[in-house]
């Protein structure tokens, strides 16, 4: 039971490049989400999903896309990377409405030059 | 609009002392109030959580105090240890509502 797995762990991009951060969970959780963590800003919600085919925006969605075609996977796409997207990204999942404990991945450290 | 306000942003406590971190929220629809602990290079992990039907919950050295009328809750770490040095986040949520976090408190426990 691996929990929440994020890849890659580190990534360096040039401004304007696109990439996808991968997130997979093997706990059959309905709810999955992406956060970014910046110094002095805490954890800010980018996008979240309450089940396959359902996604919604969080606090800071601009510049990011998500899709949820399966229960297990919730990739985060950066369409045209900007230096302001330099951050540590965390994927998190939880069982559903009755079990609100969030399980986090180990994070992806992204630098945009 | 910041849904949850956390303070202080940093805290230094002597070993054996009490660490106290506070959070205040706005939306009375929230009914789940967790605290997460994060060590450097790791993802946050649930430490302790409370629902608004009780005013206090204790798990070992960690206690949440909850004041529903003031819309505030706090984390108390008794007998703080150097191993407790980490960043602590409060959060609010309810049912399928998205989980919103505070800005975090970096705790350092010095010997």
Interface residues (C-beta under 8 A of the other chain):
Chain A: X4 X31 X33 X35 X40 X41 X42 X43 X44 X45 X48 X50 X56 X58 X59 X90 X92 X94 X96 X97 X100 X101 X102 X104 X105 X106 X107
Chain B: X6 X9 X32 X34 X36 X41 X42 X43 X44 X45 X46 X49 X89 X91 X93 X95 X96 X98 X99 X100 X101 X102 X103 X104
